[in-house]
Amino acid sequence: MKTERTLTIVIGWIVAYFGSRFLPLPHSISTLLIGIGLTVWGCYLWTQIKNRHWAFMFWGIISPVGLLGISLLKNKSK
């Protein structure tokens, strides 16, 4: 599950960056939303691994600063 989390976040960043950078405007907005969605889904997987509330996944919207916030959450899975 940790590999899925990391891949989802990284692929979300790549899709958001390249889609918004190299595509025309209508397509860039949709790829940006897909990239943000993948990043937030990766953050959801991360909060599930740490056994935290699902609402912490929205920190992925302010990525990469939000990822720092999620990483500093205490792990309640034990």
BALOBA-1460 file (C-alpha; in Angstrom, 3 decimals):
// residues 78
<rec num="1" residu="m" x="0.000" y="0.000" z="0.000"/>
<rec num="2" residu="k" x="2.931" y="2.340" z="0.614"/>
<rec num="3" residu="t" x="4.123" y="1.843" z="-2.960"/>
<rec num="4" residu="e" x="0.645" y="2.649" z="-4.299"/>
<rec num="5" residu="r" x="0.580" y="5.812" z="-2.206"/>
<rec num="6" residu="t" x="3.933" y="7.037" z="-3.443"/>
<rec num="7" residu="l" x="3.243" y="6.197" z="-7.079"/>
<rec num="8" residu="t" x="-0.142" y="7.889" z="-6.980"/>
<rec num="9" residu="i" x="1.297" y="11.105" z="-5.553"/>
<rec num="10" residu="v" x="4.239" y="11.182" z="-7.981"/>
<rec num="11" residu="i" x="2.079" y="10.399" z="-11.019"/>
<rec num="12" residu="g" x="-0.369" y="13.094" z="-9.895"/>
<rec num="13" residu="w" x="2.453" y="15.646" z="-9.776"/>
<rec num="14" residu="i" x="3.724" y="14.608" z="-13.204"/>
<rec num="15" residu="v" x="0.279" y="14.744" z="-14.822"/>
<rec num="16" residu="a" x="-0.494" y="18.127" z="-13.260"/>
<rec num="17" residu="y" x="2.849" y="19.639" z="-14.242"/>
<rec num="18" residu="f" x="3.152" y="18.411" z="-17.807"/>
<rec num="19" residu="g" x="-0.541" y="18.761" z="-18.565"/>
<rec num="20" residu="s" x="-0.717" y="22.358" z="-17.426"/>
<rec num="21" residu="r" x="2.623" y="23.231" z="-18.994"/>
<rec num="22" residu="f" x="2.442" y="21.746" z="-22.498"/>
<rec num="23" residu="l" x="-1.238" y="21.379" z="-23.409"/>
<rec num="24" residu="p" x="-3.688" y="24.020" z="-24.666"/>
<rec num="25" residu="l" x="-5.943" y="25.661" z="-22.086"/>
<rec num="26" residu="p" x="-9.060" y="23.401" z="-22.081"/>
<rec num="27" residu="h" x="-6.937" y="20.272" z="-21.833"/>
<rec num="28" residu="s" x="-4.547" y="21.785" z="-19.320"/>
<rec num="29" residu="i" x="-7.362" y="22.512" z="-16.869"/>
<rec num="30" residu="s" x="-8.667" y="18.961" z="-17.054"/>
<rec num="31" residu="t" x="-5.223" y="17.404" z="-16.650"/>
<rec num="32" residu="l" x="-4.488" y="19.743" z="-13.752"/>
<rec num="33" residu="l" x="-7.666" y="18.553" z="-12.028"/>
<rec num="34" residu="i" x="-6.775" y="14.916" z="-12.716"/>
<rec num="35" residu="g" x="-3.277" y="15.473" z="-11.291"/>
<rec num="36" residu="i" x="-4.646" y="17.137" z="-8.166"/>
<rec num="37" residu="g" x="-7.179" y="14.326" z="-7.805"/>
<rec num="38" residu="l" x="-4.449" y="11.686" z="-7.989"/>
<rec num="39" residu="t" x="-2.359" y="13.558" z="-5.439"/>
<rec num="40" residu="v" x="-5.304" y="13.855" z="-3.042"/>
<rec num="41" residu="w" x="-6.079" y="10.146" z="-3.523"/>
<rec num="42" residu="g" x="-2.461" y="9.332" z="-2.661"/>
<rec num="43" residu="c" x="-2.799" y="11.459" z="0.467"/>
<rec num="44" residu="y" x="-5.982" y="9.544" z="1.330"/>
<rec num="45" residu="l" x="-4.037" y="6.286" z="1.104"/>
<rec num="46" residu="w" x="-1.348" y="7.815" z="3.314"/>
<rec num="47" residu="t" x="-3.865" y="8.824" z="5.979"/>
<rec num="48" residu="q" x="-5.298" y="5.302" z="5.900"/>
<rec num="49" residu="i" x="-1.829" y="3.850" z="6.449"/>
<rec num="50" residu="k" x="-1.384" y="6.158" z="9.447"/>
<rec num="51" residu="n" x="-4.942" y="5.350" z="10.655"/>
<rec num="52" residu="r" x="-5.938" y="9.008" z="10.695"/>
<rec num="53" residu="h" x="-9.208" y="10.731" z="9.732"/>
<rec num="54" residu="w" x="-9.889" y="10.825" z="5.986"/>
<rec num="55" residu="a" x="-10.196" y="14.637" z="5.974"/>
<rec num="56" residu="f" x="-6.423" y="14.957" z="6.308"/>
<rec num="57" residu="m" x="-6.224" y="13.928" z="2.640"/>
<rec num="58" residu="f" x="-7.183" y="17.479" z="1.633"/>
<rec num="59" residu="w" x="-3.728" y="18.630" z="2.673"/>
<rec num="60" residu="g" x="-2.658" y="17.187" z="-0.651"/>
<rec num="61" residu="i" x="-4.258" y="20.177" z="-2.370"/>
<rec num="62" residu="i" x="-1.530" y="22.440" z="-0.983"/>
<rec num="63" residu="s" x="1.103" y="19.991" z="-2.091"/>
<rec num="64" residu="p" x="4.111" y="19.764" z="-1.390"/>
<rec num="65" residu="v" x="3.658" y="21.706" z="1.858"/>
<rec num="66" residu="g" x="0.618" y="19.580" z="2.692"/>
<rec num="67" residu="l" x="2.675" y="16.408" z="2.316"/>
<rec num="68" residu="l" x="4.958" y="17.697" z="5.047"/>
<rec num="69" residu="g" x="1.918" y="18.132" z="7.280"/>
<rec num="70" residu="i" x="0.730" y="14.589" z="6.628"/>
<rec num="71" residu="s" x="4.194" y="13.181" z="7.213"/>
<rec num="72" residu="l" x="4.364" y="14.874" z="10.612"/>
<rec num="73" residu="l" x="1.073" y="13.333" z="11.799"/>
<rec num="74" residu="k" x="1.488" y="10.728" z="14.495"/>
<rec num="75" residu="n" x="0.941" y="7.166" z="13.386"/>
<rec num="76" residu="k" x="-2.093" y="5.708" z="15.182"/>
<rec num="77" residu="s" x="-2.023" y="2.332" z="13.454"/>
<rec num="78" residu="k" x="-0.422" y="0.511" z="16.380"/>
